[in-house]
Amino acid sequence: MAVKKPRAYRRIVAKFGTNLLTAGTAQLDLKVMSGLVGQVARLRQNGVDVIIVTSGAIAAGRHRLSMHEEKRDGQASARKELRLRQVLASVGQSHLMQSYDRLFAKHGLIVAQTLLTRRDLADRVGYLNTRNTLLSLLELGVISIVNENDVVAVEEIEDSHIGDNDNLSALVANLVDADLLALLTDTAGLYTADPRRDSDAQLIPRVDRITPEIEQLAGDSETAHGVGGMITKLQAAGLACGGGADVVIASGHEPNVLERLAQGEALGTFFPATTDRLESRKRWMRAGLAARGKIIVDAGAAKALLSHGKSLLPAGVCEVVGRFDRGDTVSIYGDDGHRIAIGITNYGHEEVTAIRGVRSDRIARILGHQYGAEVVHRNNLVLL
């Protein structure tokens, strides 16, 4: 029997974590960055598209201002730290980009900075504009370097904050139809336990499905200098795999890691794509950035959606949470509390509340009008 050749990837989104770029120190490590840049340059020479999602701006700003990280204590300190992070990002972002610019210039490559917020991607037009810009830069051979706009994207600004560059990298992978998302960090991948504390911890080479048991292995701790930990990498993996991309969590210190991953070599922890490539509108819906409310459905409706590819009818709706209008994107939850789908609703929140639990033939009688028999039609529905 012929041996199946490993897949070679043609479009990669590579996420570089803070602890990787600083080599665990308090400042950018230019030797590490130079090694990563060299790999990206060689991939470009071989016809592989690469987009970088980078962390490190806050760490760079902290170093430039000669400030040490302080432990937060209480809400007031948390708010103060939030403002400080904005300042550090503002100072550090230019230094980070200058470092990339100099390193790529040695290989004759031009870089472009792209700063994004949730608000940029939540709007369908903004989503498409960002996609078109990134794809145009790829066509021109420019290396796009993406980061969240930490100067304006904070939790206190409604609908602006993505939260970490792991999830941002998954959004970018979906944006540009990447076939691989490489989450490069300072650890070799996902382990059965924390390898820093348990000498018996084993690397998990492949995860076909992200289950609650897998999520428990990740824990919820943040990394030493960054925002994201392993749990955010699993969230990113789920989002990217659901959009049709393979995902690898691997050590960025592994020699020629990006080039080897591009050739399909087994490194780190591999997450295979869980669906064929989604069309652009469904990828945008699946990202959930524009979701305005929740519709909670009963077990029968959940089964109809998940197992039989049906539309969501008013008879299966148990509860409506939040405000949304006709045409908005809403999250659909089962009665067990798990989000099962995202879709574009035919009715606003007040209308869905009025018709929940009733047969579709009663919609016009209750509302005085009808936009269809379905609350969410299956063509406007993406399962999670």
Steps between C-alpha positions, in 0.01 A plus 500: 500500500633844407603724786295819513716806453475773766298801397694804378338829598483801270356769727601521865405733782781490757436635848808598702437516874654747743700239691641372171603845373656596833651156565346525846675829580360852539597620151486396136767245409624606157683172446176305542312748281770481232470122487123515456525775238755296305260206489214720376727646233602155374139387490410806293784419260346153459158643419335454841282787621564596862320749722640570847285569804737634761499567869777688679395866475420534870819320604700724264336812642565391856866451421530830312357687798713299746190391690459179695184293502301550820252264657140617473292521815126569468281679249665841533842349429353303208366819344835669555677205337260520204593861437867416545474221242361752250796730563750215474342376178518849350871528581588142418311456174730730304809332643359156417424602141838666456664174607297299248563761228877486545512120516283446191686771307811282520309248287370764260146478635259780587273483804157651562345564840134407555340592832156349556220512755189290541297792367697494173398139437152494653360710216461295183635781281796554734567126493508495120713815481756347736498176302552683171788705643682196638453303177622796293813525715564129442472551125759778522740281696475721809524336844195600703567530872175500695436595860198599704478877537558499876503879511124511437383139536422446866227325694342831599432594137196297399552253215861608440712249691604166350703418809810314385706443189430126496134559415597792274725266302209257453282784373774601256541138384129492419518843337764403244410132438819374664550126491723500811504701821830458683481612863866531598577529866770410752363150565496198269120471491215370713601257773314254721609717794708813557852388399651768725347333803460136397798308364265226375305739275473373143460703183168440326589474129146525360159623614213412267234663717526758777301345782446626857767251606750655256409849625568390857855407402561857387411662833424872513824666602650787304854488373774689678511806274207451260123492518425162345565161657438150366124536545488792254701291254236229519230760442693623196547145375127435522417816307760446226427127458131581468587738216691234306861549613732253668662626822829420671617612843877466504820642643633796306847405621489172303755534216334611174161430653296702249669351197456149636135561583443637150617166363259312725753370751345385825607745772328611817127434532299471179130590467347397165240719333152389604323624188563578138587860419200717586391777268579851617157590638484188717855551628399850609190363672697223671745748650209625711637852522169657400273282716245726671302262719419140589222264408471197725334193345362174638660158453283413202594816312868452585489148355322624187771761446802285581399162360246567228608832345166665572408866540416644841122528536321704769360184656848403621587834661498499881646838589632822348790684662614849400388739231531446128325606181389313191810423293737499798732211579397309813653216703288188544538299821365165607315471828819351649677837465724407207512721192411284201459741209510855371250633252331803347154543649184574301341671801599748773524409867149622586350305210686179589387538861140533384507191276726270701355155550227534237447337162617692196147525358408727794774761443291737285205477739718593801720766340271634232771432243738220399856493367510124458421181687848487653660706774835416337508330160754220456665691212580778749624262770848379593539215747777516762 
